[in-house]
Amino acid sequence: MDGVGAPFPAVPGRGRCTELLSGGGYGRIAVTEQALPVIVPANYCLPGDGELLIATGSRTGLVHRARDVVITFETGGMDAAG
């Protein structure tokens, strides 16, 4: 290591990811718009077969922003109270 920063953590396998997400809950989705980040809260669940179902408010414009772009989904550190 060159002292610049910590190495990236190991990426968990699909089974571990499914286990971590299986409880459903709250997360955040990030996309870019005109080179700037747009981050919106979202509810999610795993209904089965490895699918991740994400719901967010209609006013966020997420469906429009997330077409044909890479998105990031993050969960943790958030509860129903916000």
C-alpha positions in Angstrom: 0.0 0.0 0.0 1.3 3.4 -0.9 -0.1 5.3 2.1 -2.6 7.3 0.0 -5.7 5.5 1.4 -7.2 2.3 2.6 -7.7 -0.5 0.1 -11.3 -1.1 -1.2 -13.2 -3.6 0.9 -13.9 -7.0 -0.6 -17.1 -7.1 -2.6 -19.6 -9.6 -1.1 -21.0 -12.4 -3.3 -24.5 -12.5 -4.5 -25.7 -14.6 -1.6 -24.4 -12.3 1.0 -25.8 -9.2 -0.8 -29.2 -10.9 -0.9 -28.9 -11.7 2.8 -28.0 -8.1 3.7 -30.8 -6.6 1.6 -33.5 -9.2 2.3 -35.1 -7.3 5.2 -36.1 -4.5 2.9 -36.3 -1.0 4.1 -34.9 2.4 3.1 -32.0 3.3 0.8 -30.8 6.0 -1.5 -30.4 6.1 -5.3 -27.8 8.3 -6.9 -27.7 9.3 -10.6 -26.0 12.2 -12.3 -27.8 15.1 -14.1 -25.7 17.5 -16.1 -22.6 16.1 -14.4 -24.0 16.8 -10.9 -25.1 14.1 -8.4 -28.8 13.7 -7.7 -29.5 11.5 -4.6 -33.1 10.5 -3.7 -34.5 8.3 -0.9 -36.2 5.1 -1.9 -38.0 2.2 -0.3 -37.0 -1.2 -1.5 -37.7 -4.9 -1.1 -36.5 -8.2 -2.6 -39.7 -10.0 -3.8 -37.7 -13.0 -5.0 -35.6 -14.4 -7.8 -32.8 -11.9 -7.2 -35.0 -8.9 -8.1 -34.6 -5.6 -6.3 -37.8 -3.6 -6.3 -37.4 0.1 -5.7 -40.1 2.6 -4.9 -39.7 6.4 -4.6 -41.9 9.5 -4.8 -43.4 10.5 -8.1 -42.0 14.0 -7.7 -38.4 12.9 -7.7 -38.3 12.4 -11.4 -36.2 9.2 -10.8 -37.7 7.2 -13.7 -36.7 10.0 -16.1 -33.2 10.5 -14.7 -32.4 6.8 -14.4 -33.0 5.9 -18.1 -29.9 4.6 -19.9 -27.5 5.7 -17.2 -25.5 4.0 -14.5 -27.2 4.3 -11.1 -26.0 3.6 -7.6 -28.1 2.1 -4.8 -27.1 2.4 -1.2 -28.8 1.3 2.0 -28.0 1.5 5.7 -28.0 4.1 8.4 -31.6 5.2 7.7 -34.9 4.3 9.2 -38.6 5.0 8.7 -38.3 8.3 10.6 -35.6 9.5 8.2 
